[in-house]
């Protein structure tokens, strides 16, 4: 069985939180590294919260 559910998907390690995330193979990852959706929205953590 070579076919698995992960077909079309791959793992990327978030450079911010260091966790592995399943992303689409079609997703583009910048040279600086993959940033997960959760960390992407935290760029302005000081001004965004409160
Ligand atoms: Zn992250």
mmCIF file of the protein (N, C-alpha, C, O) and its ligand, coordinates in Angstrom:
data_MODEL
# 
_entry.id   MODEL 
# 
loop_
_entity.id 
_entity.type 
_entity.pdbx_number_of_molecules 
1 polymer     1 
2 non-polymer 1 
# 
_entity_poly.entity_id                      1 
_entity_poly.type                           'polypeptide(L)' 
_entity_poly.nstd_linkage                   no 
_entity_poly.nstd_monomer                   no 
_entity_poly.pdbx_seq_one_letter_code       
;(UNK)(UNK)(UNK)(UNK)(UNK)(UNK)(UNK)(UNK)(UNK)(UNK)(UNK)(UNK)(UNK)(UNK)(UNK)(UNK)
(UNK)(UNK)(UNK)(UNK)(UNK)(UNK)(UNK)(UNK)(UNK)(UNK)(UNK)(UNK)(UNK)(UNK)(UNK)(UNK)
(UNK)(UNK)(UNK)(UNK)(UNK)(UNK)(UNK)(UNK)(UNK)(UNK)(UNK)(UNK)(UNK)(UNK)(UNK)(UNK)
(UNK)(UNK)
;
_entity_poly.pdbx_seq_one_letter_code_can   XXXXXXXXXXXXXXXXXXXXXXXXXXXXXXXXXXXXXXXXXXXXXXXXXX 
_entity_poly.pdbx_strand_id                 A 
# 
loop_
_entity_poly_seq.entity_id 
_entity_poly_seq.num 
_entity_poly_seq.mon_id 
_entity_poly_seq.hetero 
1 1  UNK n 
1 2  UNK n 
1 3  UNK n 
1 4  UNK n 
1 5  UNK n 
1 6  UNK n 
1 7  UNK n 
1 8  UNK n 
1 9  UNK n 
1 10 UNK n 
1 11 UNK n 
1 12 UNK n 
1 13 UNK n 
1 14 UNK n 
1 15 UNK n 
1 16 UNK n 
1 17 UNK n 
1 18 UNK n 
1 19 UNK n 
1 20 UNK n 
1 21 UNK n 
1 22 UNK n 
1 23 UNK n 
1 24 UNK n 
1 25 UNK n 
1 26 UNK n 
1 27 UNK n 
1 28 UNK n 
1 29 UNK n 
1 30 UNK n 
1 31 UNK n 
1 32 UNK n 
1 33 UNK n 
1 34 UNK n 
1 35 UNK n 
1 36 UNK n 
1 37 UNK n 
1 38 UNK n 
1 39 UNK n 
1 40 UNK n 
1 41 UNK n 
1 42 UNK n 
1 43 UNK n 
1 44 UNK n 
1 45 UNK n 
1 46 UNK n 
1 47 UNK n 
1 48 UNK n 
1 49 UNK n 
1 50 UNK n 
# 
loop_
_struct_asym.id 
_struct_asym.entity_id 
A 1 
B 2 
# 
loop_
_chem_comp.id 
_chem_comp.type 
_chem_comp.mon_nstd_flag 
UNK 'L-peptide linking' . 
ZN  non-polymer         . 
# 
_pdbx_entity_nonpoly.entity_id   2 
_pdbx_entity_nonpoly.name        ? 
_pdbx_entity_nonpoly.comp_id     ZN 
# 
_pdbx_nonpoly_scheme.asym_id         B 
_pdbx_nonpoly_scheme.entity_id       2 
_pdbx_nonpoly_scheme.mon_id          ZN 
_pdbx_nonpoly_scheme.ndb_seq_num     1 
_pdbx_nonpoly_scheme.pdb_seq_num     101 
_pdbx_nonpoly_scheme.auth_seq_num    101 
_pdbx_nonpoly_scheme.pdb_mon_id      ZN 
_pdbx_nonpoly_scheme.auth_mon_id     ZN 
_pdbx_nonpoly_scheme.pdb_strand_id   A 
_pdbx_nonpoly_scheme.pdb_ins_code    . 
# 
loop_
_atom_site.group_PDB 
_atom_site.id 
_atom_site.type_symbol 
_atom_site.label_atom_id 
_atom_site.label_alt_id 
_atom_site.label_comp_id 
_atom_site.label_asym_id 
_atom_site.label_entity_id 
_atom_site.label_seq_id 
_atom_site.pdbx_PDB_ins_code 
_atom_site.Cartn_x 
_atom_site.Cartn_y 
_atom_site.Cartn_z 
_atom_site.occupancy 
_atom_site.B_iso_or_equiv 
_atom_site.pdbx_formal_charge 
_atom_site.auth_seq_id 
_atom_site.auth_comp_id 
_atom_site.auth_asym_id 
_atom_site.auth_atom_id 
_atom_site.pdbx_PDB_model_num 
ATOM   1   N  N  . UNK A 1 1  ? 0.841  -1.203 0.000  1.00 0.00 ? 1   UNK A N  1 
ATOM   2   C  CA . UNK A 1 1  ? 0.000  0.000  0.000  1.00 0.00 ? 1   UNK A CA 1 
ATOM   3   C  C  . UNK A 1 1  ? 0.875  1.251  0.000  1.00 0.00 ? 1   UNK A C  1 
ATOM   4   O  O  . UNK A 1 1  ? 1.359  1.677  1.049  1.00 0.00 ? 1   UNK A O  1 
ATOM   5   N  N  . UNK A 1 2  ? 1.064  1.804  -1.112 1.00 0.00 ? 2   UNK A N  1 
ATOM   6   C  CA . UNK A 1 2  ? 1.880  3.004  -1.175 1.00 0.00 ? 2   UNK A CA 1 
ATOM   7   C  C  . UNK A 1 2  ? 1.024  4.261  -1.120 1.00 0.00 ? 2   UNK A C  1 
ATOM   8   O  O  . UNK A 1 2  ? 1.503  5.354  -0.817 1.00 0.00 ? 2   UNK A O  1 
ATOM   9   N  N  . UNK A 1 3  ? -0.229 4.076  -1.415 1.00 0.00 ? 3   UNK A N  1 
ATOM   10  C  CA . UNK A 1 3  ? -1.093 5.261  -1.397 1.00 0.00 ? 3   UNK A CA 1 
ATOM   11  C  C  . UNK A 1 3  ? -1.612 5.513  0.016  1.00 0.00 ? 3   UNK A C  1 
ATOM   12  O  O  . UNK A 1 3  ? -2.149 4.621  0.672  1.00 0.00 ? 3   UNK A O  1 
ATOM   13  N  N  . UNK A 1 4  ? -1.441 6.713  0.446  1.00 0.00 ? 4   UNK A N  1 
ATOM   14  C  CA . UNK A 1 4  ? -1.908 7.063  1.780  1.00 0.00 ? 4   UNK A CA 1 
ATOM   15  C  C  . UNK A 1 4  ? -2.745 8.326  1.712  1.00 0.00 ? 4   UNK A C  1 
ATOM   16  O  O  . UNK A 1 4  ? -2.879 8.963  0.667  1.00 0.00 ? 4   UNK A O  1 
ATOM   17  N  N  . UNK A 1 5  ? -3.292 8.657  2.845  1.00 0.00 ? 5   UNK A N  1 
ATOM   18  C  CA . UNK A 1 5  ? -4.144 9.845  2.893  1.00 0.00 ? 5   UNK A CA 1 
ATOM   19  C  C  . UNK A 1 5  ? -3.330 11.110 2.732  1.00 0.00 ? 5   UNK A C  1 
ATOM   20  O  O  . UNK A 1 5  ? -3.870 12.167 2.407  1.00 0.00 ? 5   UNK A O  1 
ATOM   21  N  N  . UNK A 1 6  ? -2.064 11.006 2.953  1.00 0.00 ? 6   UNK A N  1 
ATOM   22  C  CA . UNK A 1 6  ? -1.240 12.209 2.886  1.00 0.00 ? 6   UNK A CA 1 
ATOM   23  C  C  . UNK A 1 6  ? -0.879 12.560 1.449  1.00 0.00 ? 6   UNK A C  1 
ATOM   24  O  O  . UNK A 1 6  ? -0.081 13.464 1.206  1.00 0.00 ? 6   UNK A O  1 
ATOM   25  N  N  . UNK A 1 7  ? -1.461 11.853 0.515  1.00 0.00 ? 7   UNK A N  1 
ATOM   26  C  CA . UNK A 1 7  ? -1.186 12.182 -0.877 1.00 0.00 ? 7   UNK A CA 1 
ATOM   27  C  C  . UNK A 1 7  ? -1.654 13.601 -1.179 1.00 0.00 ? 7   UNK A C  1 
ATOM   28  O  O  . UNK A 1 7  ? -2.791 13.973 -0.889 1.00 0.00 ? 7   UNK A O  1 
ATOM   29  N  N  . UNK A 1 8  ? -0.768 14.371 -1.760 1.00 0.00 ? 8   UNK A N  1 
ATOM   30  C  CA . UNK A 1 8  ? -1.101 15.763 -2.030 1.00 0.00 ? 8   UNK A CA 1 
ATOM   31  C  C  . UNK A 1 8  ? -0.800 16.661 -0.848 1.00 0.00 ? 8   UNK A C  1 
ATOM   32  O  O  . UNK A 1 8  ? -1.000 17.875 -0.899 1.00 0.00 ? 8   UNK A O  1 
ATOM   33  N  N  . UNK A 1 9  ? -0.315 16.040 0.220  1.00 0.00 ? 9   UNK A N  1 
ATOM   34  C  CA . UNK A 1 9  ? 0.015  16.834 1.403  1.00 0.00 ? 9   UNK A CA 1 
ATOM   35  C  C  . UNK A 1 9  ? 1.466  16.606 1.791  1.00 0.00 ? 9   UNK A C  1 
ATOM   36  O  O  . UNK A 1 9  ? 2.098  15.645 1.354  1.00 0.00 ? 9   UNK A O  1 
ATOM   37  N  N  . UNK A 1 10 ? 1.972  17.484 2.600  1.00 0.00 ? 10  UNK A N  1 
ATOM   38  C  CA . UNK A 1 10 ? 3.332  17.325 3.106  1.00 0.00 ? 10  UNK A CA 1 
ATOM   39  C  C  . UNK A 1 10 ? 3.433  18.011 4.463  1.00 0.00 ? 10  UNK A C  1 
ATOM   40  O  O  . UNK A 1 10 ? 2.579  18.803 4.862  1.00 0.00 ? 10  UNK A O  1 
ATOM   41  N  N  . UNK A 1 11 ? 4.496  17.676 5.134  1.00 0.00 ? 11  UNK A N  1 
ATOM   42  C  CA . UNK A 1 11 ? 4.711  18.292 6.438  1.00 0.00 ? 11  UNK A CA 1 
ATOM   43  C  C  . UNK A 1 11 ? 5.643  19.479 6.312  1.00 0.00 ? 11  UNK A C  1 
ATOM   44  O  O  . UNK A 1 11 ? 6.648  19.441 5.602  1.00 0.00 ? 11  UNK A O  1 
ATOM   45  N  N  . UNK A 1 12 ? 5.286  20.518 7.011  1.00 0.00 ? 12  UNK A N  1 
ATOM   46  C  CA . UNK A 1 12 ? 6.167  21.677 7.091  1.00 0.00 ? 12  UNK A CA 1 
ATOM   47  C  C  . UNK A 1 12 ? 6.346  22.039 8.557  1.00 0.00 ? 12  UNK A C  1 
ATOM   48  O  O  . UNK A 1 12 ? 5.394  22.011 9.337  1.00 0.00 ? 12  UNK A O  1 
ATOM   49  N  N  . UNK A 1 13 ? 7.554  22.372 8.914  1.00 0.00 ? 13  UNK A N  1 
ATOM   50  C  CA . UNK A 1 13 ? 7.806  22.773 10.286 1.00 0.00 ? 13  UNK A CA 1 
ATOM   51  C  C  . UNK A 1 13 ? 7.750  24.286 10.397 1.00 0.00 ? 13  UNK A C  1 
ATOM   52  O  O  . UNK A 1 13 ? 8.471  25.001 9.701  1.00 0.00 ? 13  UNK A O  1 
ATOM   53  N  N  . UNK A 1 14 ? 6.900  24.755 11.262 1.00 0.00 ? 14  UNK A N  1 
ATOM   54  C  CA . UNK A 1 14 ? 6.762  26.188 11.471 1.00 0.00 ? 14  UNK A CA 1 
ATOM   55  C  C  . UNK A 1 14 ? 8.034  26.731 12.128 1.00 0.00 ? 14  UNK A C  1 
ATOM   56  O  O  . UNK A 1 14 ? 8.509  26.194 13.129 1.00 0.00 ? 14  UNK A O  1 
ATOM   57  N  N  . UNK A 1 15 ? 8.562  27.780 11.557 1.00 0.00 ? 15  UNK A N  1 
ATOM   58  C  CA . UNK A 1 15 ? 9.808  28.337 12.073 1.00 0.00 ? 15  UNK A CA 1 
ATOM   59  C  C  . UNK A 1 15 ? 9.564  29.163 13.337 1.00 0.00 ? 15  UNK A C  1 
ATOM   60  O  O  . UNK A 1 15 ? 10.507 29.528 14.040 1.00 0.00 ? 15  UNK A O  1 
ATOM   61  N  N  . UNK A 1 16 ? 8.315  29.448 13.612 1.00 0.00 ? 16  UNK A N  1 
ATOM   62  C  CA . UNK A 1 16 ? 7.994  30.267 14.782 1.00 0.00 ? 16  UNK A CA 1 
ATOM   63  C  C  . UNK A 1 16 ? 7.749  29.392 16.004 1.00 0.00 ? 16  UNK A C  1 
ATOM   64  O  O  . UNK A 1 16 ? 8.381  29.576 17.044 1.00 0.00 ? 16  UNK A O  1 
ATOM   65  N  N  . UNK A 1 17 ? 6.829  28.438 15.872 1.00 0.00 ? 17  UNK A N  1 
ATOM   66  C  CA . UNK A 1 17 ? 6.475  27.613 17.021 1.00 0.00 ? 17  UNK A CA 1 
ATOM   67  C  C  . UNK A 1 17 ? 7.176  26.258 16.973 1.00 0.00 ? 17  UNK A C  1 
ATOM   68  O  O  . UNK A 1 17 ? 7.203  25.538 17.971 1.00 0.00 ? 17  UNK A O  1 
ATOM   69  N  N  . UNK A 1 18 ? 7.740  25.906 15.825 1.00 0.00 ? 18  UNK A N  1 
ATOM   70  C  CA . UNK A 1 18 ? 8.508  24.677 15.728 1.00 0.00 ? 18  UNK A CA 1 
ATOM   71  C  C  . UNK A 1 18 ? 7.662  23.432 15.593 1.00 0.00 ? 18  UNK A C  1 
ATOM   72  O  O  . UNK A 1 18 ? 8.188  22.320 15.648 1.00 0.00 ? 18  UNK A O  1 
ATOM   73  N  N  . UNK A 1 19 ? 6.381  23.591 15.421 1.00 0.00 ? 19  UNK A N  1 
ATOM   74  C  CA . UNK A 1 19 ? 5.504  22.437 15.281 1.00 0.00 ? 19  UNK A CA 1 
ATOM   75  C  C  . UNK A 1 19 ? 5.388  22.031 13.820 1.00 0.00 ? 19  UNK A C  1 
ATOM   76  O  O  . UNK A 1 19 ? 5.615  22.825 12.907 1.00 0.00 ? 19  UNK A O  1 
ATOM   77  N  N  . UNK A 1 20 ? 5.026  20.771 13.632 1.00 0.00 ? 20  UNK A N  1 
ATOM   78  C  CA . UNK A 1 20 ? 4.828  20.286 12.280 1.00 0.00 ? 20  UNK A CA 1 
ATOM   79  C  C  . UNK A 1 20 ? 3.376  20.420 11.890 1.00 0.00 ? 20  UNK A C  1 
ATOM   80  O  O  . UNK A 1 20 ? 2.468  20.080 12.649 1.00 0.00 ? 20  UNK A O  1 
ATOM   81  N  N  . UNK A 1 21 ? 3.184  20.918 10.699 1.00 0.00 ? 21  UNK A N  1 
ATOM   82  C  CA . UNK A 1 21 ? 1.841  21.122 10.201 1.00 0.00 ? 21  UNK A CA 1 
ATOM   83  C  C  . UNK A 1 21 ? 1.691  20.425 8.859  1.00 0.00 ? 21  UNK A C  1 
ATOM   84  O  O  . UNK A 1 21 ? 2.635  20.341 8.073  1.00 0.00 ? 21  UNK A O  1 
ATOM   85  N  N  . UNK A 1 22 ? 0.497  19.932 8.617  1.00 0.00 ? 22  UNK A N  1 
ATOM   86  C  CA . UNK A 1 22 ? 0.209  19.320 7.335  1.00 0.00 ? 22  UNK A CA 1 
ATOM   87  C  C  . UNK A 1 22 ? -0.304 20.384 6.383  1.00 0.00 ? 22  UNK A C  1 
ATOM   88  O  O  . UNK A 1 22 ? -1.329 21.020 6.630  1.00 0.00 ? 22  UNK A O  1 
ATOM   89  N  N  . UNK A 1 23 ? 0.410  20.564 5.315  1.00 0.00 ? 23  UNK A N  1 
ATOM   90  C  CA . UNK A 1 23 ? 0.012  21.577 4.347  1.00 0.00 ? 23  UNK A CA 1 
ATOM   91  C  C  . UNK A 1 23 ? -0.106 20.937 2.977  1.00 0.00 ? 23  UNK A C  1 
ATOM   92  O  O  . UNK A 1 23 ? 0.382  19.831 2.745  1.00 0.00 ? 23  UNK A O  1 
ATOM   93  N  N  . UNK A 1 24 ? -0.746 21.636 2.096  1.00 0.00 ? 24  UNK A N  1 
ATOM   94  C  CA . UNK A 1 24 ? -0.887 21.131 0.739  1.00 0.00 ? 24  UNK A CA 1 
ATOM   95  C  C  . UNK A 1 24 ? 0.443  21.226 0.006  1.00 0.00 ? 24  UNK A C  1 
ATOM   96  O  O  . UNK A 1 24 ? 1.233  22.142 0.236  1.00 0.00 ? 24  UNK A O  1 
ATOM   97  N  N  . UNK A 1 25 ? 0.673  20.270 -0.873 1.00 0.00 ? 25  UNK A N  1 
ATOM   98  C  CA . UNK A 1 25 ? 1.897  20.322 -1.669 1.00 0.00 ? 25  UNK A CA 1 
ATOM   99  C  C  . UNK A 1 25 ? 1.917  21.546 -2.570 1.00 0.00 ? 25  UNK A C  1 
ATOM   100 O  O  . UNK A 1 25 ? 2.968  21.992 -3.031 1.00 0.00 ? 25  UNK A O  1 
ATOM   101 N  N  . UNK A 1 26 ? 0.739  22.068 -2.802 1.00 0.00 ? 26  UNK A N  1 
ATOM   102 C  CA . UNK A 1 26 ? 0.634  23.238 -3.672 1.00 0.00 ? 26  UNK A CA 1 
ATOM   103 C  C  . UNK A 1 26 ? 0.920  24.525 -2.916 1.00 0.00 ? 26  UNK A C  1 
ATOM   104 O  O  . UNK A 1 26 ? 1.112  25.582 -3.517 1.00 0.00 ? 26  UNK A O  1 
ATOM   105 N  N  . UNK A 1 27 ? 0.948  24.428 -1.602 1.00 0.00 ? 27  UNK A N  1 
ATOM   106 C  CA . UNK A 1 27 ? 1.186  25.623 -0.810 1.00 0.00 ? 27  UNK A CA 1 
ATOM   107 C  C  . UNK A 1 27 ? 2.618  26.108 -1.010 1.00 0.00 ? 27  UNK A C  1 
ATOM   108 O  O  . UNK A 1 27 ? 3.560  25.318 -1.069 1.00 0.00 ? 27  UNK A O  1 
ATOM   109 N  N  . UNK A 1 28 ? 2.753  27.411 -1.112 1.00 0.00 ? 28  UNK A N  1 
ATOM   110 C  CA . UNK A 1 28 ? 4.083  27.973 -1.313 1.00 0.00 ? 28  UNK A CA 1 
ATOM   111 C  C  . UNK A 1 28 ? 4.694  28.336 0.030  1.00 0.00 ? 28  UNK A C  1 
ATOM   112 O  O  . UNK A 1 28 ? 4.048  28.935 0.891  1.00 0.00 ? 28  UNK A O  1 
ATOM   113 N  N  . UNK A 1 29 ? 5.938  27.963 0.181  1.00 0.00 ? 29  UNK A N  1 
ATOM   114 C  CA . UNK A 1 29 ? 6.637  28.268 1.423  1.00 0.00 ? 29  UNK A CA 1 
ATOM   115 C  C  . UNK A 1 29 ? 7.774  29.246 1.122  1.00 0.00 ? 29  UNK A C  1 
ATOM   116 O  O  . UNK A 1 29 ? 8.610  28.971 0.261  1.00 0.00 ? 29  UNK A O  1 
ATOM   117 N  N  . UNK A 1 30 ? 7.813  30.355 1.802  1.00 0.00 ? 30  UNK A N  1 
ATOM   118 C  CA . UNK A 1 30 ? 8.872  31.336 1.565  1.00 0.00 ? 30  UNK A CA 1 
ATOM   119 C  C  . UNK A 1 30 ? 10.233 30.794 1.971  1.00 0.00 ? 30  UNK A C  1 
ATOM   120 O  O  . UNK A 1 30 ? 10.328 29.844 2.749  1.00 0.00 ? 30  UNK A O  1 
ATOM   121 N  N  . UNK A 1 31 ? 11.266 31.394 1.447  1.00 0.00 ? 31  UNK A N  1 
ATOM   122 C  CA . UNK A 1 31 ? 12.624 30.932 1.754  1.00 0.00 ? 31  UNK A CA 1 
ATOM   123 C  C  . UNK A 1 31 ? 12.940 31.060 3.230  1.00 0.00 ? 31  UNK A C  1 
ATOM   124 O  O  . UNK A 1 31 ? 13.759 30.318 3.773  1.00 0.00 ? 31  UNK A O  1 
ATOM   125 N  N  . UNK A 1 32 ? 12.284 32.004 3.865  1.00 0.00 ? 32  UNK A N  1 
ATOM   126 C  CA . UNK A 1 32 ? 12.542 32.220 5.287  1.00 0.00 ? 32  UNK A CA 1 
ATOM   127 C  C  . UNK A 1 32 ? 11.974 31.092 6.133  1.00 0.00 ? 32  UNK A C  1 
ATOM   128 O  O  . UNK A 1 32 ? 12.321 30.945 7.305  1.00 0.00 ? 32  UNK A O  1 
ATOM   129 N  N  . UNK A 1 33 ? 11.089 30.291 5.522  1.00 0.00 ? 33  UNK A N  1 
ATOM   130 C  CA . UNK A 1 33 ? 10.542 29.156 6.247  1.00 0.00 ? 33  UNK A CA 1 
ATOM   131 C  C  . UNK A 1 33 ? 9.041  29.231 6.350  1.00 0.00 ? 33  UNK A C  1 
ATOM   132 O  O  . UNK A 1 33 ? 8.424  30.271 6.118  1.00 0.00 ? 33  UNK A O  1 
ATOM   133 N  N  . UNK A 1 34 ? 8.468  28.090 6.708  1.00 0.00 ? 34  UNK A N  1 
ATOM   134 C  CA . UNK A 1 34 ? 7.017  28.036 6.812  1.00 0.00 ? 34  UNK A CA 1 
ATOM   135 C  C  . UNK A 1 34 ? 6.541  28.605 8.138  1.00 0.00 ? 34  UNK A C  1 
ATOM   136 O  O  . UNK A 1 34 ? 7.099  28.317 9.197  1.00 0.00 ? 34  UNK A O  1 
ATOM   137 N  N  . UNK A 1 35 ? 5.508  29.411 8.055  1.00 0.00 ? 35  UNK A N  1 
ATOM   138 C  CA . UNK A 1 35 ? 4.888  29.938 9.273  1.00 0.00 ? 35  UNK A CA 1 
ATOM   139 C  C  . UNK A 1 35 ? 3.441  29.489 9.289  1.00 0.00 ? 35  UNK A C  1 
ATOM   140 O  O  . UNK A 1 35 ? 2.685  29.770 8.358  1.00 0.00 ? 35  UNK A O  1 
ATOM   141 N  N  . UNK A 1 36 ? 3.057  28.795 10.342 1.00 0.00 ? 36  UNK A N  1 
ATOM   142 C  CA . UNK A 1 36 ? 1.715  28.248 10.415 1.00 0.00 ? 36  UNK A CA 1 
ATOM   143 C  C  . UNK A 1 36 ? 0.682  29.371 10.550 1.00 0.00 ? 36  UNK A C  1 
ATOM   144 O  O  . UNK A 1 36 ? 1.015  30.489 10.943 1.00 0.00 ? 36  UNK A O  1 
ATOM   145 N  N  . UNK A 1 37 ? -0.565 29.061 10.223 1.00 0.00 ? 37  UNK A N  1 
ATOM   146 C  CA . UNK A 1 37 ? -1.636 30.071 10.303 1.00 0.00 ? 37  UNK A CA 1 
ATOM   147 C  C  . UNK A 1 37 ? -1.744 30.702 11.691 1.00 0.00 ? 37  UNK A C  1 
ATOM   148 O  O  . UNK A 1 37 ? -2.053 31.887 11.820 1.00 0.00 ? 37  UNK A O  1 
ATOM   149 N  N  . UNK A 1 38 ? -1.494 29.925 12.694 1.00 0.00 ? 38  UNK A N  1 
ATOM   150 C  CA . UNK A 1 38 ? -1.621 30.446 14.047 1.00 0.00 ? 38  UNK A CA 1 
ATOM   151 C  C  . UNK A 1 38 ? -0.571 31.493 14.360 1.00 0.00 ? 38  UNK A C  1 
ATOM   152 O  O  . UNK A 1 38 ? -0.829 32.454 15.085 1.00 0.00 ? 38  UNK A O  1 
ATOM   153 N  N  . UNK A 1 39 ? 0.619  31.295 13.804 1.00 0.00 ? 39  UNK A N  1 
ATOM   154 C  CA . UNK A 1 39 ? 1.703  32.238 14.067 1.00 0.00 ? 39  UNK A CA 1 
ATOM   155 C  C  . UNK A 1 39 ? 1.659  33.406 13.100 1.00 0.00 ? 39  UNK A C  1 
ATOM   156 O  O  . UNK A 1 39 ? 2.181  34.483 13.391 1.00 0.00 ? 39  UNK A O  1 
ATOM   157 N  N  . UNK A 1 40 ? 1.051  33.197 11.977 1.00 0.00 ? 40  UNK A N  1 
ATOM   158 C  CA . UNK A 1 40 ? 0.979  34.265 10.980 1.00 0.00 ? 40  UNK A CA 1 
ATOM   159 C  C  . UNK A 1 40 ? 0.215  35.460 11.511 1.00 0.00 ? 40  UNK A C  1 
ATOM   160 O  O  . UNK A 1 40 ? 0.556  36.607 11.223 1.00 0.00 ? 40  UNK A O  1 
ATOM   161 N  N  . UNK A 1 41 ? -0.812 35.188 12.281 1.00 0.00 ? 41  UNK A N  1 
ATOM   162 C  CA . UNK A 1 41 ? -1.654 36.266 12.770 1.00 0.00 ? 41  UNK A CA 1 
ATOM   163 C  C  . UNK A 1 41 ? -1.135 36.892 14.044 1.00 0.00 ? 41  UNK A C  1 
ATOM   164 O  O  . UNK A 1 41 ? -1.798 37.729 14.657 1.00 0.00 ? 41  UNK A O  1 
ATOM   165 N  N  . UNK A 1 42 ? 0.062  36.480 14.438 1.00 0.00 ? 42  UNK A N  1 
ATOM   166 C  CA . UNK A 1 42 ? 0.597  36.996 15.699 1.00 0.00 ? 42  UNK A CA 1 
ATOM   167 C  C  . UNK A 1 42 ? 1.737  37.969 15.501 1.00 0.00 ? 42  UNK A C  1 
ATOM   168 O  O  . UNK A 1 42 ? 2.510  38.239 16.420 1.00 0.00 ? 42  UNK A O  1 
ATOM   169 N  N  . UNK A 1 43 ? 1.830  38.484 14.316 1.00 0.00 ? 43  UNK A N  1 
ATOM   170 C  CA . UNK A 1 43 ? 2.957  39.374 14.050 1.00 0.00 ? 43  UNK A CA 1 
ATOM   171 C  C  . UNK A 1 43 ? 2.906  40.596 14.944 1.00 0.00 ? 43  UNK A C  1 
ATOM   172 O  O  . UNK A 1 43 ? 3.929  41.053 15.456 1.00 0.00 ? 43  UNK A O  1 
ATOM   173 N  N  . UNK A 1 44 ? 1.695  41.124 15.127 1.00 0.00 ? 44  UNK A N  1 
ATOM   174 C  CA . UNK A 1 44 ? 1.550  42.293 15.981 1.00 0.00 ? 44  UNK A CA 1 
ATOM   175 C  C  . UNK A 1 44 ? 0.870  41.877 17.278 1.00 0.00 ? 44  UNK A C  1 
ATOM   176 O  O  . UNK A 1 44 ? -0.251 42.288 17.578 1.00 0.00 ? 44  UNK A O  1 
ATOM   177 N  N  . UNK A 1 45 ? 1.564  41.072 18.019 1.00 0.00 ? 45  UNK A N  1 
ATOM   178 C  CA . UNK A 1 45 ? 0.936  40.538 19.219 1.00 0.00 ? 45  UNK A CA 1 
ATOM   179 C  C  . UNK A 1 45 ? 0.671  41.618 20.257 1.00 0.00 ? 45  UNK A C  1 
ATOM   180 O  O  . UNK A 1 45 ? -0.246 41.503 21.070 1.00 0.00 ? 45  UNK A O  1 
ATOM   181 N  N  . UNK A 1 46 ? 1.466  42.648 20.220 1.00 0.00 ? 46  UNK A N  1 
ATOM   182 C  CA . UNK A 1 46 ? 1.296  43.693 21.227 1.00 0.00 ? 46  UNK A CA 1 
ATOM   183 C  C  . UNK A 1 46 ? 0.105  44.587 20.902 1.00 0.00 ? 46  UNK A C  1 
ATOM   184 O  O  . UNK A 1 46 ? -0.689 44.936 21.776 1.00 0.00 ? 46  UNK A O  1 
ATOM   185 N  N  . UNK A 1 47 ? 0.001  44.941 19.651 1.00 0.00 ? 47  UNK A N  1 
ATOM   186 C  CA . UNK A 1 47 ? -1.045 45.886 19.284 1.00 0.00 ? 47  UNK A CA 1 
ATOM   187 C  C  . UNK A 1 47 ? -2.368 45.182 19.005 1.00 0.00 ? 47  UNK A C  1 
ATOM   188 O  O  . UNK A 1 47 ? -3.436 45.791 19.068 1.00 0.00 ? 47  UNK A O  1 
ATOM   189 N  N  . UNK A 1 48 ? -2.279 43.886 18.694 1.00 0.00 ? 48  UNK A N  1 
ATOM   190 C  CA . UNK A 1 48 ? -3.494 43.189 18.316 1.00 0.00 ? 48  UNK A CA 1 
ATOM   191 C  C  . UNK A 1 48 ? -4.309 42.814 19.543 1.00 0.00 ? 48  UNK A C  1 
ATOM   192 O  O  . UNK A 1 48 ? -5.533 42.942 19.556 1.00 0.00 ? 48  UNK A O  1 
ATOM   193 N  N  . UNK A 1 49 ? -3.622 42.356 20.561 1.00 0.00 ? 49  UNK A N  1 
ATOM   194 C  CA . UNK A 1 49 ? -4.354 41.951 21.756 1.00 0.00 ? 49  UNK A CA 1 
ATOM   195 C  C  . UNK A 1 49 ? -4.586 43.144 22.668 1.00 0.00 ? 49  UNK A C  1 
ATOM   196 O  O  . UNK A 1 49 ? -3.696 43.958 22.914 1.00 0.00 ? 49  UNK A O  1 
ATOM   197 N  N  . UNK A 1 50 ? -5.763 43.212 23.137 1.00 0.00 ? 50  UNK A N  1 
ATOM   198 C  CA . UNK A 1 50 ? -6.147 44.275 24.019 1.00 0.00 ? 50  UNK A CA 1 
ATOM   199 C  C  . UNK A 1 50 ? -6.175 45.549 23.279 1.00 0.00 ? 50  UNK A C  1 
ATOM   200 O  O  . UNK A 1 50 ? -6.482 46.592 23.855 1.00 0.00 ? 50  UNK A O  1 
HETATM 201 ZN ZN . ZN  B 2 .  ? 3.625  28.288 14.253 1.00 0.00 ? 101 ZN  A ZN 1 
# 
